Amino acid sequence: MTAPARSPDAAAPVASRPAPPPRKKSRKWLWLFLAGIGLLGLLVALAVMKNAQPRASRVTVEKAIVKTITQVVSATGKIQPEVEVKIAPEVAGEIIELPFREGADVKKGELLVRIKPDAYRYQFEQREADLAAARASALETEVRFQKAEEDFKRDESLHKQNLISDFEFATARADYEMARASLDSAIANIRRAEGLLNQARDQLDKTTIYAPIDGTVSSLTSEVGERVVGTGQFAGTEIMRVADLANMEVRVNINENDIVNVKIDDRAMIAIDAFPGRKFEAIVKEIGSAAQTTGANTQEEVTNFQVKIRILDKSVPIRSGMSANADIETRTVANAVAVPIQSVTVRARDTARTLDQLADARAKAETENKGEGAATAVNTRADAQRRRDDRDNLQRVVFVRHGATVKMVPVETGIADTAHIEIKSGVREGDEVVSGSYAAITRILADGASVLVEPAKKGPPAK
């Protein structure tokens, strides 16, 4: 059996084979890794640059407009009759007649109250008798005086003729003087009796009370049969009140800071809770000259002045005691350049510091300057001076939009209504001023700040 023949390739040794060429796949992944690192670095650099740039504040803007602005002082109060008379007796006794009930209309001179007059009638009759007795006594005294006068004249003539002695003449003179004094006393007694009689008549007359004005019985607090107290020196028992309900007024208390703007005959609009959605025309009739202070010497101390406002609209019956709100129109400016009230803020003249920052600076100064005794007094004076300096350093400004930035513009303001404030200088009609947000206007915005305008929220149209 013969062995198979070997091929030349099979007989060649394995170590003599050539090595395969190197692969290019690993080099490709390396380049991809380096490119990813570069892209990541570029993104990080862009993010850093973006954060380094100032962020735009989101704001709303409104255009300055020309309108008529009416300055209003508002206050709440109660409706009262312009004239209301308290009916109280000047004599004491039992009520025997009350012709009118509460709510009844009365005319001036009509009987309102009658008090039992018996005791006062008896006293009047007694005074009449005393006067009659005094007149009778005076008549008798006058007769004696006339006789004494005649005797004195006769004795005087005889004395001149030396027909009677000096003693007899002196006696006649004394009798005459005594008779004249008695007559004067009798006349004085008549006057006294007449005075007492008039007093008794007045007391008797006061047992009946008549209506002092045309009006309505607005209050009745007594009934027939009740006993009332009355004196000439002090107020007696209040029986009723008579008011002129045809002429009503609103009595409001206005703060001392606003009262300087209110004047007699200023127009006012009255809103009464009992008539929602309706306004009543009125006019300022009276301004109190004396202040009414509540919470004196406390942190809640308030100083107000009472103002009486006459209601001119009499188309509906208005009752006493109703709650009302008064808007007094104190001043009006026509064709005024106006911006929203919230657009005006306060900033320092020399820096862009806000009012809050000034307050923080003051608080820090107070903390640093705490002390006792004389040091405290010095610190207090220094703090007061700083506060004055801060006030002097403040100015009113608005932020006017120019493209994507705003400019801080100092303004001179005038009067304001409920929505807009008058700008006397610094802003022209059509200028776009920042109207929100409150935080942006008061704290965030500065001169040249970037802004992003948002659409304003729709609300009721400005009046």
Buried (B, 14 or more C-beta within 10 A) or exposed (E): EEEEEEEEEEEEEEEEEEEEEEEEEEEEEEEEEEEEEEEEEEEEEEEEEEEEEEEEBEBBBBEBBEBEBBBBBBBEBEBBBBBBBEBBBBBBBEBBEBEBEEEEEBEEEBBBBBBBBEBBBEBBEEBBEBBEEBBEBBEEBBEBBEEBBEBBEEBBEBBEEEEBEEEEBEBBBEBBEEBBEBBEEBBEBBEEBBEBBEBBBBBBBBBBBEBBBBBBBBBBEBEEEEEBEBEEEEEBBBBBBBBBBEBBBBBBBBEEEBBEBBEEEBBBBBBBEEBEEEEBEBBBBBBBEEEEEEEEEEEEEBBBBBBBBBBEBEEEEBEBEBEBBBBBBBBBBEEBBBBBBBBBBEBBEEEBBBBEBBEEEBEEEBEEBEEEEEEEEEBEEEBEEBEEEBEEBBBBBBBBBEEEBBBBBEBEBBBBBEBBBBBEEBBEEEBBBBBBBEEBBBBBBBEEBBBEBEEEEEEEEEE
